[in-house]
């Protein structure tokens, strides 16, 4: 079944739903789209809304309650400093980079009204929770933030790139050696409808095991 058909099924079978069933969550998931930071404008979320998004992240699956991730809100008055850090990271990767390339790196830190750095706090060698499960938990937390942003009327997208592995940037953000900078969630008001991208057919990602 196509994902579009699934959305239509939610609509056409409204009268057949069991009492108490609410398809709002399914609609939010099926309708979520990433919005490029270039298309995110003011107003952005306030502190209370950011906290609500992070509270949604805390609902992510978390084997043994390790909480192997955390979020770092980039303060509005620190965006310029982050822009310089992005440019410095680019300069270390490419010493011959043209000034226009450095300017583009600075712009990446300034486009969206709000930014959250996503940090993974992985516990190597845990007796019950392997690292891949901890990454799964971090991914679920990120998705919950994106869904919460959409529910509040904002667009959002997570971005990464080589700079997330830059030692200088990591040090400036005060990450410890056991932490990984996964990326930055950019949040703001979309400039028009989100771009619709093709998604896989259910048959491509669902198979059946019969023993």
N, CA, C and O of each residue as an XYZ file, in Angstrom:
844
protein
N       0.842     -1.197      0.000
C       0.000      0.000      0.000
C       0.879      1.251      0.000
O       1.880      1.313      0.714
N       0.500      2.244     -0.805
C       1.244      3.495     -0.828
C       0.957      4.300      0.440
O      -0.126      4.199      1.017
N       1.947      5.108      0.870
C       1.745      5.939      2.053
C       0.602      6.912      1.845
O      -0.120      7.233      2.789
N       0.428      7.393      0.603
C      -0.698      8.281      0.321
C      -2.019      7.570      0.578
O      -2.963      8.161      1.102
N      -2.078      6.288      0.202
C      -3.293      5.516      0.452
C      -3.557      5.369      1.943
O      -4.708      5.381      2.379
N      -2.485      5.230      2.726
C      -2.651      5.131      4.175
C      -3.285      6.394      4.729
O      -4.175      6.321      5.576
N      -2.833      7.558      4.258
C      -3.394      8.826      4.715
C      -4.870      8.925      4.359
O      -5.682      9.380      5.164
N      -5.216      8.491      3.134
C      -6.611      8.535      2.718
C      -7.455      7.568      3.529
O      -8.620      7.845      3.812
N      -6.873      6.432      3.905
C      -7.603      5.462      4.718
C      -7.972      6.042      6.076
O      -9.068      5.805      6.582
N      -7.050      6.805      6.666
C      -7.351      7.437      7.945
C      -8.554      8.358      7.827
O      -9.342      8.488      8.763
N      -8.690      9.001      6.663
C      -9.781      9.958      6.473
C     -11.102      9.247      6.174
O     -12.135      9.587      6.751
N     -11.070      8.268      5.279
C     -12.314      7.650      4.836
C     -12.925      6.709      5.870
O     -14.128      6.453      5.839
N     -12.111      6.197      6.780
C     -12.641      5.263      7.766
C     -12.917      5.924      9.117
O     -12.988      5.251     10.145
N     -13.068      7.235      9.100
C     -13.282      7.954     10.362
C     -14.501      7.431     11.106
O     -14.491      7.334     12.333
N     -15.573      7.088     10.346
C     -16.799      6.636     11.006
C     -16.678      5.233     11.565
O     -17.508      4.810     12.370
N     -15.639      4.498     11.143
C     -15.485      3.117     11.593
C     -14.552      2.973     12.787
O     -14.347      1.866     13.285
N     -13.993      4.071     13.245
C     -13.021      3.986     14.331
C     -13.670      3.530     15.631
O     -14.804      3.908     15.927
N     -12.962      2.725     16.402
C     -13.457      2.364     17.737
C     -13.570      3.612     18.603
O     -12.828      4.577     18.421
N     -14.498      3.581     19.538
C     -14.672      4.725     20.431
C     -13.372      5.023     21.162
O     -12.719      4.114     21.675
N     -13.004      6.274     21.209
C     -11.812      6.690     21.925
C     -10.558      6.708     21.081
O      -9.521      7.196     21.529
N     -10.629      6.185     19.868
C      -9.444      6.176     19.007
C      -9.207      7.560     18.425
O     -10.140      8.236     17.991
N      -7.947      7.971     18.423
C      -7.572      9.281     17.891
C      -6.436      9.084     16.895
O      -5.369      8.586     17.254
N      -6.664      9.477     15.643
C      -5.654      9.296     14.604
C      -4.751     10.515     14.450
O      -3.997     10.609     13.481
N      -4.822     11.442     15.392
C      -4.017     12.660     15.274
C      -2.523     12.388     15.219
O      -1.795     13.029     14.460
N      -2.067     11.432     16.028
C      -0.633     11.121     16.043
C      -0.209     10.549     14.700
O       0.831     10.929     14.162
N      -1.014      9.631     14.153
C      -0.676      9.050     12.854
C      -0.646     10.112     11.769
O       0.235     10.103     10.909
N      -1.596     11.019     11.805
C      -1.622     12.086     10.799
C      -0.375     12.958     10.916
O       0.201     13.363      9.906
N       0.037     13.244     12.139
C       1.223     14.076     12.345
C       2.472     13.378     11.810
O       3.325     14.009     11.186
N       2.573     12.077     12.056
C       3.745     11.331     11.585
C       3.764     11.258     10.059
O       4.789     11.524      9.431
N       2.618     10.893      9.465
C       2.561     10.749      8.017
C       2.728     12.084      7.300
O       3.196     12.131      6.163
N       2.346     13.165      7.968
C       2.410     14.475      7.332
C       3.688     15.247      7.589
O       3.879     16.322      7.019
N       4.578     14.725      8.440
C       5.790     15.481      8.769
C       6.720     15.582      7.575
O       6.919     14.610      6.847
N       7.286     16.761      7.378
C       8.260     17.009      6.319
C       9.394     17.845      6.886
O       9.160     18.749      7.688
N      10.616     17.549      6.476
C      11.744     18.397      6.864
C      11.687     19.688      6.063
O      11.337     19.681      4.882
N      12.030     20.791      6.708
C      12.044     22.104      6.048
C      13.460     22.646      6.116
O      14.014     22.801      7.204
N      14.047     22.936      4.970
C      15.417     23.425      4.914
C      15.579     24.696      5.741
O      14.690     25.547      5.742
N      16.712     24.838      6.452
C      16.949     26.074      7.216
C      16.846     27.334      6.370
O      16.539     28.405      6.892
N      17.102     27.219      5.061
C      16.983     28.383      4.176
C      15.552     28.891      4.107
O      15.310     30.050      3.770
N      14.598     28.008      4.431
C      13.180     28.373      4.317
C      12.517     28.524      5.681
O      11.290     28.514      5.785
N      13.326     28.663      6.723
C      12.800     28.865      8.074
C      13.010     30.315      8.490
O      14.131     30.825      8.471
N      11.925     30.965      8.862
C      11.993     32.382      9.213
C      11.382     32.623     10.589
O      10.803     31.718     11.190
N      11.519     33.855     11.078
C      10.889     34.244     12.329
C       9.368     34.310     12.114
O       8.914     34.566     10.999
N       8.582     34.080     13.175
C       9.054     33.821     14.535
C       9.472     32.371     14.743
O       8.978     31.453     14.088
N      10.394     32.204     15.670
C      10.803     30.875     16.077
C      10.199     30.540     17.424
O       9.526     31.379     18.023
N      10.424     29.345     17.909
C       9.864     28.940     19.202
C      10.511     29.668     20.367
O      11.710     29.951     20.354
N       9.699     29.970     21.380
C      10.220     30.559     22.599
C      10.785     29.486     23.516
O      10.743     28.296     23.203
N      11.309     29.921     24.646
C      11.944     28.978     25.574
C      10.964     27.902     26.043
O      11.329     26.729     26.124
N       9.736     28.288     26.351
C       8.761     27.313     26.834
C       8.456     26.266     25.768
O       8.286     25.090     26.088
N       8.387     26.683     24.500
C       8.107     25.740     23.426
C       9.299     24.803     23.194
O       9.120     23.616     22.925
N      10.505     25.345     23.301
C      11.696     24.495     23.193
C      11.680     23.435     24.288
O      11.977     22.267     24.034
N      11.334     23.843     25.495
C      11.291     22.896     26.604
C      10.231     21.818     26.364
O      10.418     20.663     26.746
N       9.119     22.199     25.732
C       8.081     21.222     25.416
C       8.586     20.212     24.388
O       8.290     19.021     24.490
N       9.346     20.680     23.401
C       9.917     19.769     22.403
C      10.886     18.785     23.059
O      10.891     17.599     22.731
N      11.694     19.279     23.975
C      12.658     18.404     24.646
C      11.934     17.439     25.588
O      12.381     16.310     25.783
N      10.821     17.881     26.168
C      10.010     16.967     26.981
C       9.478     15.832     26.113
O       9.380     14.693     26.568
N       9.132     16.142     24.859
C       8.696     15.099     23.930
C       9.844     14.135     23.649
O       9.630     12.928     23.529
N      11.054     14.663     23.544
C      12.221     13.804     23.330
C      12.384     12.806     24.464
O      12.790     11.664     24.248
N      12.064     13.247     25.675
C      12.221     12.379     26.842
C      11.263     11.192     26.824
O      11.405     10.268     27.625
N      10.279     11.211     25.906
C       9.353     10.086     25.778
C       9.892      9.005     24.853
O       9.226      7.993     24.635
N      11.086      9.203     24.305
C      11.670      8.229     23.385
C      12.010      6.922     24.111
O      12.307      6.944     25.306
N      11.971      5.792     23.408
C      12.394      4.521     24.022
C      13.824      4.645     24.551
O      14.689      5.229     23.898
N      14.058      4.096     25.725
C      15.364      4.266     26.371
C      15.638      3.056     27.263
O      15.297      3.057     28.445
N      16.248      2.036     26.693
C      16.536      0.794     27.409
C      17.393      1.077     28.647
O      18.458      1.687     28.552
N      16.922      0.632     29.787
C      17.601      0.805     31.077
C      17.680      2.267     31.536
O      18.389      2.574     32.494
N      16.967      3.154     30.871
C      16.947      4.547     31.311
C      18.312      5.222     31.280
O      18.627      6.024     32.159
N      19.119      4.907     30.281
C      20.465      5.492     30.213
C      20.452      6.970     29.824
O      21.367      7.722     30.159
N      19.402      7.370     29.113
C      19.333      8.723     28.548
C      20.633      9.026     27.792
O      21.385      9.915     28.191
N      20.900      8.294     26.708
C      22.172      8.425     25.999
C      22.211      9.585     25.012
O      22.824      9.473     23.950
N      21.577     10.678     25.345
C      21.539     11.847     24.478
C      21.149     13.063     25.315
O      20.558     12.935     26.388
N      21.483     14.217     24.814
C      21.066     15.463     25.449
C      20.997     16.540     24.366
O      21.495     16.354     23.256
N      20.375     17.662     24.705
C      20.218     18.766     23.759
C      20.849     20.030     24.341
O      20.826     20.258     25.551
N      21.403     20.831     23.459
C      22.039     22.069     23.855
C      21.406     23.204     23.050
O      21.604     23.296     21.838
N      20.654     24.057     23.719
C      20.026     25.192     23.021
C      21.081     26.257     22.752
O      21.797     26.671     23.664
N      21.176     26.698     21.504
C      22.102     27.764     21.141
C      21.406     29.091     21.411
O      20.443     29.435     20.726
N      21.877     29.830     22.391
C      21.253     31.099     22.769
C      21.279     32.078     21.595
O      22.191     32.052     20.769
N      20.272     32.931     21.538
C      20.172     33.895     20.439
C      21.423     34.760     20.333
O      21.924     35.009     19.237
N      21.927     35.220     21.488
C      23.091     36.107     21.448
C      24.408     35.361     21.276
O      25.479     35.969     21.290
N      24.326     34.024     21.112
C      25.532     33.232     20.868
C      25.617     32.753     19.420
O      26.556     32.047     19.052
N      24.642     33.133     18.604
C      24.633     32.651     17.227
C      25.828     33.170     16.429
O      26.380     32.456     15.592
N      26.220     34.402     16.690
C      27.391     34.944     16.008
C      28.649     34.172     16.352
O      29.486     33.910     15.489
N      28.775     33.810     17.626
C      29.936     33.016     18.045
C      29.914     31.643     17.383
O      30.960     31.126     16.991
N      28.719     31.045     17.256
C      28.618     29.754     16.586
C      28.992     29.889     15.112
O      29.638     29.007     14.546
N      28.588     30.987     14.501
C      28.933     31.227     13.094
C      30.451     31.260     12.913
O      30.981     30.701     11.953
N      31.136     31.912     13.832
C      32.608     31.952     13.765
C      33.200     30.559     13.945
O      34.184     30.209     13.293
N      32.602     29.767     14.828
C      33.088     28.400     15.045
C      32.900     27.545     13.797
O      33.763     26.734     13.459
N      31.768     27.727     13.111
C      31.536     26.994     11.858
C      32.595     27.367     10.822
O      33.131     26.504     10.127
N      32.887     28.669     10.729
C      33.888     29.119      9.764
C      35.276     28.599     10.131
O      36.045     28.195      9.259
N      35.589     28.613     11.419
C      36.892     28.104     11.868
C      37.033     26.615     11.542
O      38.099     26.163     11.124
N      35.953     25.863     11.737
C      35.988     24.426     11.441
C      36.218     24.206      9.949
O      36.975     23.318      9.558
N      35.571     25.007      9.126
C      35.775     24.907      7.678
C      37.224     25.234      7.315
O      37.820     24.568      6.469
N      37.776     26.242      7.947
C      39.152     26.649      7.656
C      40.141     25.543      8.035
O      41.141     25.334      7.348
N      39.855     24.840      9.132
C      40.747     23.743      9.521
C      40.646     22.578      8.535
O      41.645     21.916      8.254
N      39.440     22.326      8.006
C      39.281     21.249      7.037
C      39.857     21.618      5.674
O      40.395     20.772      4.960
N      39.731     22.906      5.327
C      40.154     23.360      4.002
C      40.898     24.690      4.147
O      40.306     25.755      3.969
N      42.181     24.632      4.467
C      42.959     25.865      4.692
C      42.922     26.847      3.520
O      43.103     28.049      3.716
N      42.690     26.345      2.306
C      42.655     27.214      1.131
C      41.233     27.659      0.775
O      41.003     28.173     -0.319
N      40.292     27.468      1.680
C      38.896     27.813      1.378
C      38.756     29.292      1.035
O      39.367     30.152      1.669
N      37.949     29.570      0.031
C      37.688     30.948     -0.396
C      36.852     31.650      0.668
O      36.041     31.005      1.332
N      37.032     32.969      0.845
C      36.223     33.704      1.826
C      34.723     33.493      1.652
O      33.981     33.498      2.635
N      34.265     33.305      0.409
C      32.829     33.084      0.189
C      32.379     31.755      0.796
O      31.244     31.636      1.257
N      33.264     30.758      0.798
C      32.941     29.475      1.421
C      32.825     29.622      2.928
O      31.959     29.012      3.555
N      33.699     30.431      3.506
C      33.630     30.668      4.947
C      32.359     31.437      5.301
O      31.739     31.188      6.335
N      31.977     32.378      4.426
C      30.737     33.123      4.663
C      29.531     32.196      4.640
O      28.605     32.354      5.436
N      29.541     31.230      3.728
C      28.431     30.275      3.669
C      28.351     29.450      4.943
O      27.260     29.144      5.423
N      29.509     29.090      5.489
C      29.504     28.345      6.751
C      28.922     29.194      7.875
O      28.167     28.694      8.709
N      29.273     30.471      7.897
C      28.709     31.358      8.919
C      27.188     31.451      8.777
O      26.459     31.448      9.769
N      26.728     31.533      7.538
C      25.287     31.646      7.305
C      24.528     30.444      7.846
O      23.390     30.573      8.296
N      25.159     29.274      7.802
C      24.482     28.062      8.280
C      24.111     28.168      9.755
O      23.148     27.544     10.203
N      24.866     28.951     10.504
C      24.594     29.105     11.936
C      23.561     30.190     12.215
O      23.101     30.326     13.348
N      23.194     30.960     11.201
C      22.356     32.136     11.424
C      20.992     32.051     10.755
O      20.130     32.888     11.022
N      20.772     31.063      9.892
C      19.557     31.043      9.077
C      18.287     30.855      9.889
O      17.389     31.695      9.841
N      18.204     29.767     10.630
C      16.967     29.437     11.348
C      16.850     30.248     12.633
O      17.863     30.559     13.260
N      15.630     30.595     13.034
C      15.444     31.366     14.262
C      15.918     30.650     15.526
O      16.325     31.301     16.488
N      15.868     29.319     15.532
C      16.272     28.573     16.736
C      17.091     27.353     16.332
O      16.864     26.753     15.281
N      18.052     26.997     17.192
C      18.890     25.828     16.930
C      19.128     25.046     18.210
O      19.343     25.614     19.280
N      19.084     23.736     18.071
C      19.416     22.832     19.167
C      20.541     21.919     18.705
O      20.418     21.268     17.668
N      21.623     21.861     19.449
C      22.663     20.873     19.168
C      22.230     19.551     19.800
O      21.739     19.524     20.929
N      22.417     18.455     19.060
C      22.052     17.127     19.548
C      23.335     16.379     19.893
O      24.210     16.200     19.047
N      23.432     15.953     21.131
C      24.648     15.297     21.618
C      24.312     13.883     22.084
O      23.411     13.686     22.899
N      25.048     12.898     21.558
C      24.891     11.510     22.011
C      25.862     11.244     23.142
O      27.036     11.606     23.062
N      25.367     10.604     24.208
C      26.184     10.273     25.372
C      26.215      8.757     25.493
O      25.490      8.180     26.304
N      27.044      8.119     24.699
C      27.030      6.668     24.595
C      27.862      6.010     25.686
O      28.959      6.462     26.017
N      27.318      4.943     26.229
C      28.023      4.197     27.261
C      28.550      2.906     26.647
O      27.811      1.936     26.478
N      29.835      2.910     26.317
C      30.462      1.732     25.717
C      30.539      0.586     26.742
O      30.798      0.807     27.925
N      30.310     -0.622     26.259
C      30.470     -1.789     27.118
C      29.384     -1.989     28.148
O      29.585     -2.725     29.113
N      28.219     -1.346     27.970
C      27.140     -1.570     28.935
C      26.707     -3.036     28.872
O      26.574     -3.587     27.779
N      26.487     -3.671     30.012
C      26.174     -5.104     30.015
C      24.833     -5.470     29.382
O      24.630     -6.619     28.991
N      23.921     -4.511     29.277
C      22.598     -4.833     28.752
C      22.207     -4.016     27.520
O      21.334     -4.430     26.757
N      22.834     -2.877     27.322
C      22.414     -1.979     26.244
C      23.584     -1.711     25.298
O      24.425     -0.863     25.596
N      23.657     -2.411     24.167
C      24.748     -2.164     23.222
C      24.643     -0.761     22.620
O      23.593     -0.121     22.682
N      25.739     -0.301     22.043
C      25.803      1.066     21.520
C      24.750      1.309     20.457
O      24.182      2.399     20.392
N      24.474      0.307     19.615
C      23.506      0.552     18.541
C      22.108      0.836     19.111
O      21.346      1.594     18.511
N      21.765      0.244     20.247
C      20.474      0.545     20.869
C      20.457      1.977     21.403
O      19.420      2.639     21.376
N      21.581      2.444     21.878
C      21.663      3.813     22.378
C      21.507      4.819     21.245
O      20.887      5.868     21.420
N      22.070      4.496     20.084
C      21.879      5.359     18.919
C      20.414      5.368     18.485
O      19.884      6.405     18.087
N      19.768      4.213     18.564
C      18.349      4.143     18.230
C      17.548      5.071     19.143
O      16.646      5.772     18.684
N      17.877      5.075     20.424
C      17.195      5.947     21.375
C      17.406      7.419     21.003
O      16.471      8.218     21.057
N      18.639      7.768     20.625
C      18.926      9.151     20.223
C      18.119      9.530     18.991
O      17.585     10.635     18.907
N      18.030      8.602     18.027
C      17.247      8.881     16.832
C      15.775      9.088     17.141
O      15.128      9.960     16.560
N      15.247      8.285     18.057
C      13.843      8.433     18.445
C      13.615      9.769     19.143
O      12.581     10.405     18.942
N      14.573     10.198     19.960
C      14.457     11.483     20.642
C      14.442     12.631     19.627
O      13.668     13.579     19.757
N      15.308     12.530     18.618
C      15.342     13.552     17.566
C      14.007     13.607     16.834
O      13.459     14.686     16.608
N      13.485     12.440     16.465
C      12.203     12.407     15.754
C      11.095     13.033     16.596
O      10.241     13.742     16.065
N      11.103     12.776     17.899
C      10.076     13.357     18.757
C      10.169     14.880     18.784
O       9.146     15.563     18.825
N      11.387     15.414     18.761
C      11.542     16.872     18.703
C      10.974     17.406     17.394
O      10.266     18.412     17.389
N      11.279     16.739     16.287
C      10.780     17.188     14.989
C       9.256     17.129     14.926
O       8.616     18.032     14.387
N       8.683     16.073     15.475
C       7.222     15.948     15.494
C       6.589     16.997     16.406
O       5.553     17.572     16.073
N       7.210     17.242     17.547
C       6.685     18.250     18.460
C       6.744     19.638     17.821
O       5.817     20.433     17.969
N       7.842     19.926     17.106
C       7.956     21.215     16.414
C       6.834     21.367     15.402
O       6.218     22.429     15.310
N       6.563     20.303     14.636
C       5.488     20.359     13.648
C       4.131     20.555     14.318
O       3.290     21.305     13.824
N       3.922     19.872     15.450
C       2.653     19.993     16.169
C       2.429     21.408     16.677
O       1.288     21.848     16.820
N       3.514     22.119     16.948
C       3.416     23.503     17.438
C       3.367     24.512     16.290
O       3.333     25.720     16.524
N       3.364     24.019     15.056
C       3.236     24.899     13.905
C       4.541     25.361     13.290
O       4.545     26.277     12.468
N       5.647     24.744     13.672
C       6.951     25.136     13.137
C       7.454     24.118     12.120
O       6.990     22.980     12.065
N       8.416     24.562     11.319
C       9.154     23.659     10.459
C      10.476     23.361     11.130
O      10.960     24.154     11.937
N      11.062     22.223     10.804
C      12.330     21.855     11.435
C      13.089     20.880     10.549
O      12.517     20.205      9.693
N      14.381     20.829     10.780
C      15.236     19.899     10.045
C      16.511     19.691     10.851
O      17.013     20.627     11.473
N      17.037     18.468     10.845
C      18.320     18.227     11.482
C      19.401     18.240     10.408
O      19.253     17.611      9.360
N      20.480     18.953     10.672
C      21.605     19.062      9.740
C      22.872     18.622     10.468
O      22.965     18.705     11.692
N      23.838     18.156      9.693
C      25.080     17.692     10.323
C      26.274     18.180      9.513
O      26.539     19.381      9.468
N      26.995     17.267      8.876
C      28.168     17.665      8.100
C      29.467     17.401      8.839
O      29.478     17.006     10.005
N      30.561     17.630      8.124
C      31.893     17.333      8.666
C      32.211     18.150      9.911
O      33.000     17.711     10.748
N      31.618     19.320     10.046
C      31.945     20.170     11.195
C      31.562     19.536     12.525
O      32.121     19.884     13.565
N      30.598     18.594     12.495
C      30.196     17.967     13.756
C      31.315     17.108     14.336
O      31.280     16.739     15.510
N      32.297     16.797     13.514
C      33.428     15.991     13.986
C      34.664     16.840     14.275
O      35.734     16.310     14.572
N      34.507     18.158     14.187
C      35.636     19.062     14.397
C      35.946     19.193     15.888
O      35.070     19.503     16.695
N      37.196     18.955     16.231
C      37.607     18.988     17.641
C      37.404     20.362     18.259
O      36.976     20.474     19.408
N      37.711     21.406     17.498
C      37.563     22.757     18.032
C      36.118     23.105     18.335
O      35.829     23.713     19.366
N      35.208     22.726     17.448
C      33.785     22.988     17.672
C      33.285     22.189     18.859
O      32.553     22.712     19.699
N      33.670     20.936     18.934
C      33.260     20.098     20.060
C      33.743     20.685     21.374
O      33.002     20.715     22.357
N      34.986     21.151     21.392
C      35.551     21.728     22.606
C      34.786     22.997     23.005
O      34.489     23.208     24.181
N      34.475     23.832     22.020
C      33.771     25.081     22.301
C      32.372     24.822     22.858
O      31.871     25.595     23.675
N      31.743     23.729     22.413
C      30.414     23.372     22.912
C      30.481     22.593     24.224
O      29.455     22.204     24.783
N      31.708     22.371     24.706
C      31.971     21.717     25.984
C      31.486     20.266     26.019
O      30.941     19.811     27.024
N      31.687     19.554     24.923
C      31.409     18.125     24.914
C      32.588     17.398     25.543
O      33.739     17.801     25.372
N      32.300     16.330     26.267
C      33.412     15.552     26.799
C      33.821     14.490     25.781
O      33.159     14.323     24.757
N      34.893     13.783     26.054
C      35.462     12.859     25.074
C      34.529     11.703     24.739
O      34.633     11.117     23.661
N      33.636     11.376     25.631
C      32.730     10.248     25.400
C      31.476     10.655     24.635
O      30.634      9.806     24.342
N      31.339     11.927     24.309
C      30.134     12.413     23.646
C      30.359     12.626     22.150
O      31.474     12.895     21.703
N      29.278     12.501     21.393
C      29.306     12.687     19.945
C      28.330     13.790     19.563
O      27.176     13.782     19.992
N      28.791     14.731     18.760
C      27.907     15.779     18.250
C      27.205     15.224     17.010
O      27.817     15.098     15.950
N      25.930     14.896     17.145
C      25.191     14.296     16.036
C      24.837     15.340     14.982
O      24.949     15.074     13.785
N      24.414     16.517     15.414
C      24.026     17.555     14.469
C      23.272     18.671     15.154
O      23.278     18.786     16.380
N      22.614     19.503     14.336
C      21.865     20.639     14.846
C      20.445     20.592     14.296
O      20.240     20.425     13.094
N      19.465     20.741     15.189
C      18.076     20.829     14.765
C      17.750     22.309     14.579
O      17.842     23.099     15.519
N      17.367     22.672     13.352
C      17.004     24.052     13.024
C      15.487     24.160     13.040
O      14.797     23.317     12.468
N      14.967     25.194     13.693
C      13.521     25.324     13.890
C      13.084     26.753     13.585
O      13.767     27.708     13.953
N      11.949     26.894     12.917
C      11.411     28.217     12.634
C      10.075     28.105     11.919
O       9.515     27.016     11.796
N       9.572     29.234     11.450
C       8.310     29.259     10.715
C       8.586     29.035      9.234
O       9.381     29.765      8.641
N       7.943     28.036      8.623
C       8.220     27.743      7.216
C       7.767     28.877      6.302
O       6.730     29.499      6.532
N       8.553     29.133      5.270
C       8.181     30.108      4.252
C       7.393     29.373      3.174
O       7.933     29.077      2.108
N       6.141     29.080      3.433
C       5.314     28.343      2.491
C       5.264     26.868      2.815
O       5.898     26.413      3.767
N       4.504     26.110      2.020
C       4.345     24.666      2.261
C       5.680     23.934      2.168
O       6.552     24.305      1.383
N       5.823     22.904      2.970
C       7.040     22.103      2.942
C       7.127     21.334      1.635
O       6.108     20.922      1.081
N       8.343     21.142      1.144
C       8.560     20.392     -0.080
C       8.228     18.927      0.152
O       8.681     18.326      1.126
N       7.437     18.357     -0.745
C       7.040     16.956     -0.623
C       8.043     16.103     -1.379
O       8.236     16.281     -2.581
N       8.675     15.184     -0.682
C       9.640     14.281     -1.294
C       9.081     12.874     -1.347
O       8.294     12.465     -0.493
N       9.497     12.147     -2.358
C       9.012     10.776     -2.513
C       9.434      9.926     -1.326
O      10.569     10.011     -0.857
N       8.522      9.118     -0.856
C       8.806      8.178      0.216
C       8.653      6.758     -0.312
O       7.935      6.541     -1.288
N       9.311      5.793      0.310
C       9.230      4.419     -0.205
C       7.837      3.836     -0.066
O       7.079      4.195      0.835
N       7.517      2.932     -0.976
C       6.267      2.196     -0.848
C       6.393      1.255      0.351
O       7.485      0.787      0.676
N       5.279      0.992      0.990
C       5.294      0.107      2.158
C       5.865     -1.259      1.778
O       6.565     -1.886      2.573
N       5.565     -1.718      0.559
C       6.048     -3.033      0.126
C       7.573     -3.092      0.036
O       8.156     -4.175      0.082
N       8.224     -1.920     -0.094
C       9.672     -1.881     -0.176
C      10.334     -2.028      1.201
O      11.491     -2.438      1.294
N       9.612     -1.699      2.244
C      10.211     -1.687      3.568
C       9.530     -2.632      4.561
O       9.902     -2.689      5.733
N       8.526     -3.371      4.075
C       7.816     -4.338      4.923
C       7.795     -5.694      4.228
O       7.319     -5.821      3.100
N       8.316     -6.701      4.913
C       8.231     -8.075      4.410
C       7.658     -8.939      5.523
O       7.419     -8.465      6.633
N       7.445    -10.182      5.219
C       6.806    -11.083      6.204
C       7.652    -12.320      6.401
O       8.117    -12.923      5.434
N       7.850    -12.696      7.638
C       8.578    -13.924      7.969
C       7.569    -14.970      8.400
O       6.771    -14.729      9.306
N       7.597    -16.113      7.769
C       6.605    -17.165      8.050
C       7.177    -18.368      8.769
O       6.575    -19.442      8.771
N       8.343    -18.194      9.382
C       8.909    -19.297     10.145
C       9.811    -20.179      9.301
O      10.365    -21.156      9.804
